[in-house]
């Protein structure tokens, strides 16, 4: 296994393609009704793994040489930067690291301010609402949440990595509506959705320069909402689904009337977003919940996505290079063939390439493996 600039470039291409696939999949309500949210979450996980592990595997990964734009891009990256003793790629690497460190510092400071603000709120003292929250917590077998009511909350949100804290807006719900609100928010906590969102936030900090990672973050938030909707209504009847739908619509309408600043999305998970089309999709999926029978479809689609992830490691993109006739005729390039070259393995396990008329050169294990597969002799 090895990591090279080419494997990193290939990983970015594949993960970007996965993000676009995720976007079109999530927007397709009919497909979601058939398969559920599980394949979406598999695709999100695969996207993160592909980018975080840009690995080339010996005897499995094949090199695909491309000309034109790709070759020109890598030539530009290896070019010297004016009079500085640096190449362009080295400067971009420094900018990448500086950007990630800056975003990490800003995110950490924002989290500290948020939790400081959270500690300044007084807990809600309403025995009726507290009892409803405790009932929902017992139903899901999770700790009873700390309840806070604040004007800053547009919609019910849950926060807290170690203990659930639910922030409630200052508008009224009935007892049944509060039950759905608490079940939904506590489902997020039971599923560790705040940890998942934190992981994706770190992913976005690492790859801040790729605009598609922010699309991934939005789609993750929407997928988690759909998952909790399904969990709340898993054993509910048709009337309960309609009642739950009314809670979502009521919350959306009331939140628009509030017009507050709300909270940062990666530290909390909201009951509804401000996007009307997201609510419409959730409502449509809720109405179809009693009609779909998902068994084979989600497993088949998840299997296809897993296979696609494995296949993405079978290729690595790099610039194609063809020596010019001048290089060949002037002796700058010596063809390496099975007739004039062979490999030798040193006592320390390293491979050395010998070519008649040329100085021996060390080669990597991966290159040696490829050459041995192509018939180059191995001499001790």
HULINUR-V892603 format. One line per field, one symbol per residue. ss: DSSP state (H for helix, E for strand, C for the rest). phi: phi as a letter, one per 40 degrees, with the letter a starting at -180 (. if undefined). burial: I if it has 9 or more other C-alpha atoms within 8 Angstrom, else O. A space follows every 10 residues. Layout:
ss = ???
phi = ???
burial = ???
//
This chain:
ss = CECCHHHHHH HHHHHHHHHH HHHHHHHCHH HHHHHCCHHH HHHHHHHHHH HHCCCECCCC CEEEEECCHH HHHHHHHCCE CCCCCCEHHH HHHHHHHHHH HHHHHHHHHH HHHHHHHHHH CCCCCCHHHH HHHHHHHHHH CCCCCEEEEC CCCCCCEEEC CCCCEEEECC CCCCHHHHHH HHHHHHHHHH CCHHHHHHHH HHHHHHCCCC CHHHHHHHHH HHHHHHHHHH HHCCCCCHHH HHHHHHHHHH HHHHHHHHCC CCCCCCCEEE CCCCCHHHHH HHHHHHHCCC CCCCCHHHHH HHHHHHHHHH HHCCEEEEEC CCCCHHHHHC CCCCCCCCCC EEEEECCCCC EEEEECCCCC EEECHHHHHH HHHCCCEEEC
phi = .abbdccccc cccccccccc cccccccccc ccccbgcdcd cccccccccc ccbcbbbcgb cbcbcbbgcc cccccccccc cfcccbcdcc cccccdcccc cccccccccc cccccccccc ccccbacccc cccccccccc fbccccbbba ccccadbbbh cbacbbbbcc bcbcdccccc dccccccdcc cfcccccccc ccdcccbccc cccccccccc dcccccccdc ccbdbccccc ccccdccccc ccccccccfc cgbccccbbc cbcccccccc cccccccccc bcbcbcdccc cccccccccc ccccbbcacc bbcccccccc gcbbcbbccb babbbcccgc cbcbbdgbcc bcbcdccccc cccchccbbc
burial = OOIOOIIIII IIOIIIOIII OIIOIIOOIO IIIIIIIIII IIIIOIIIOI IOOIIIIIOO IOOIIIIOOI IIOIOOIIOI IOOOOOIIOO IOOOOIOOII OOIIOOOOOO IOOOOOOOOO OOOOOOOOII OIIIOIIIOI OOOIIOIIII OIIIIIIIII IOOIIIIIIO OOOOOOIIII IIIIIIIIII OIIIOOIIOI IIIIIOIIOO OIIOIIIOII IIIIIIIIII OIIOOOOOOI IIIIIOIIIO IIOIIIOOOO OOOOOIIIII IIIOOOOIIO IIIIIIIIIO OOOIOOIIIO IIOOIIOOIO OOIIIIIIII OOOOOOIIOO OOOOOOOIOO IIIIIIOOOI IIIIIOOOOO OOIOIIOIII IIOOOIIIOO
//
